[in-house]
Amino acid sequence: MSIANSRIILDGLLAAAGFEDAPLERLEIIDDGNALPTPWPITANAVAVLAAVGLAASRLQEMRGGGLLPVRLSTRHAGLAMANSNYLTVAGARSKFRDPFTGFYEAANGRWVFLHGNFPHLREGVVRLLGASSAGDVAARVRSRDAFALEAEGIAAGLCVAAVRTREEWRAEAQHDAVRKLPLIEMTQLDDTPARRLGAGDSPLQGVRMLDLSRVIAGPMCGRTIAEWGGDVLLVSGPGLPSIESLVIDTGFGKRAAEIDLNDTQGQARFDTLVQGANIFLDAYRPGSLPARGLDAVALARLRPGLVHVELDAFGRAGPWSPRRGYDSLVQATVGMCWDGVNPPRNLPCQPLDYLSGYLAALAAMVGLIRQLEVGGSRHARLSLTRTAEWMWDTHDQLGPEAEYPQARPTADELRAQGLLATHDTDFGPIEALRPPLQPAGWTWPRPPCRLGRHSAEWVD
């Protein structure tokens, strides 16, 4: 791991985020190695995005009269943050969840498909699509199917099925070309709303309210990051939506959690009231689901002038796959990160698209807030897991593979001895989790993770 390489990637990221005036003189990167067992230069991306988030927090602290906040970041800790969920334990038991159904399946003609079934309705949908009698019968059914035909049927049915591609095959897709034309962070000013003011605060985002409409990892990590810097983050869920408890815990630090039924008139009114009190709005639901309810960026900015609206999806806003569902592991399989065309495919040993995209979305929210405070305007930022993957490919091309990397991630015992794990009392029982990489020893979360729907759907002064 090279600090010089991280700075190269950071400079490009700051330009992509429209944050060329970041206070780089406050940044200290400590090169203490690479913790990820992969030749992919993931740590360089992790250092860049975390450093950029820290610099945005430092600028916001300065704007609020809170002094010049230094930003200190370890390369090893930054890399570990890409495998955050691997170190979460609940009541002493490792809690990372992945349904055994989810993974790579051999298809006809030496091809492979990736099936994602971490939610029951997705798993059961694939079983029905294949005409299988059970999840255990799926592998046999897939072996007789053309990978690309099965992918097309899965997409049409709203399921998570991906033909596994090499990088060359991905680059030949129309979706690749559409995504490459998009910025890593696409920021648009929607109007000329006057600049708002934030009073003095003890932390960069104290008093900043964020509505977090997201699930799983990438979107919720955006909200978690805003909460890390003092923001009042309210996670709003709909009744009956499936969830994965370990991910609710992993991404729930610092947040409150409420439930609203948008199909109910009273729920809609309550939601509008929340929007009118928010500074940041995150939409990381299935593409088009909130706009179909009239909750697009322009409408929300009319409801709350000066709002910073962040939208995060899987495959980007343009191209034939823009409405498609997707998760980190499925996108990895699609964009050539998992298969060389010869050996059996396998995912990367962490979920960098999720964690990088979550931090990038938080960076977009913070930079949007900085510009709103400086010059005014409502803002709309768009990001996608697939565009993040292209950023990772660009880094891979620019830096090349890591020359030296460990054969395994550090154990929890090693991290515990180094003070990188912290314990918390929560609704779920005692948990242990990786400390945030930008916070000093002794720092604590404003509140521990909580169960969905635990709080009332209102802002608390």
Helices and strands as residue ranges (DSSP letters): H 3-16, G 24-26, E 27-30, H 42-63, E 71-74, H 75-80, G 81-87, E 89-90, E 93-94, E 103-106, G 108-110, E 112-115, H 120-130, G 135-137, H 138-142, H 147-156, E 161-163, H 167-171, H 174-180, E 186-189, E 209-213, H 218-228, E 232-237, H 245-250, E 256-259, H 265-276, E 280-283, G 291-293, H 297-303, E 308-313, H 328-334, H 352-375, E 379-384, H 385-399, H 412-417, E 421-426, E 429-434
